[in-house]
């Protein structure tokens, strides 16, 4: 659906050299270069422009590209180069660690969603000689591209049945197992809240279930909110709030992309992926404010607001996730605007019941320039979910601390003995940044993958 990642990355050992120069070392470095290069860089305004295309003094053909770098940790140093450089194949100069981070930023910056609009396809390419390095970059880029594609696809082409096909294809590609429960089967199998939220749509609600890995490996379960479009239900959203609700399945996109990355890298874990996939629509059988539902876990929940539907579909999936006694449950969801108010749209917040896991994910994210921020599970706010007619309400009586109260609602459906991480993500870039074009985005999956890799790949 997107501009193909393979068009940006080549497994070859030849290419025009692409060198990155630290800005604070520029003067000393430039003084050591041949006179022709010194003159060219000075006359082309390299220090100000940050990019110089240096020709061969004899043939006039492009022979070297230089870029200024603020620091060696600048993950997005090449984030705009796929669109800026002339057509050709380029080879980053440096060690493998530096090449990996810069090359991934380069490839992510070349992403374009082109399913519905023809766009220019010719872009600069990167040459990666080492096969293992090439595969690592490709696997990560493929996963991010997949998440972006899923979020960017309009809801008309990304309903529960479409998500189902994506997960089934993924299971087939990596020798996994795929199961799903559709429509009234959800009631028969005791997933009442998933059915309730999705029953008003002609696109039948589903619970999608992918399993992969050796039976004796440690089990990690991923859960992703798959609300393929959110009208708000009877508590209808205004048009401005509904405009980008194709992205409300962003949590599902995240766990599907993370699963692909885990399977492609063949991490030594047993993986389960649960996606409750629904459309929150308006019809004569839509669920109502004031309704009471008995969840899969048996907790009676009063519906305070039908636009707080994500936590309803997630709570049944989280209850199901407990059945196999996983070592860790991680869920991703585009759950609350409150998290965006707290942290903005570009820094994903997360909650965790385990301090060591939380710290491990934070450190792993910093190590790969995929920062995440922990928010507190402040139990004192649980009283805001009180209901006079049921065990609890589906949303709080106050707008304050909305990301926390949403997380506390979900926490009721996770056993205290099971380590649990909940990500509340935007899944969307409101502005274009190097390597991150406007539109669907994956936030935090490289952090989680790096954490899982360091924990289990020993």
Secondary structure, 3 states (H helix, E strand, C coil): CECCHHHCEECCCCCEEEEEEEHHHHHHHHHCCCHHHHHHHHHCCHHHHCEEEEECCCCCCEEEEEEEECCCCCCCCCCCHHHHCCCCEEEECCCHHHHHHHHHHHHHHCCCECCCCCCCCCCCEEECCCHHHHHHHHHHHHHHHHHHHHHHCCHHHCCHHHHHHHHHHHHHHCCCEEEEEECCHHHHCCCHHHHHHHCCCCCCCEEEEEEECCCCCCEEEEEEEEEEEECCCCCCCCHHHHCCHHHHHHHHHHHHHHHHHHHHCCCCCEEEEEEEEEEECCCCCCCCCCCEEECCCCCEEECCCCCCCHHHHHHHHHHHHHHHCCCEEEEEECCCHHHHHHHCCCCEEEEECCHHHHHHHHHHHHHCCCCEEECCCCHHHHHHHCCCCCCEECCCCCCCCHHHHHHHHHHCCCCCCCCEEEEECCCEECCCECCECCEECCCCHHHHHHHHHHHHCC
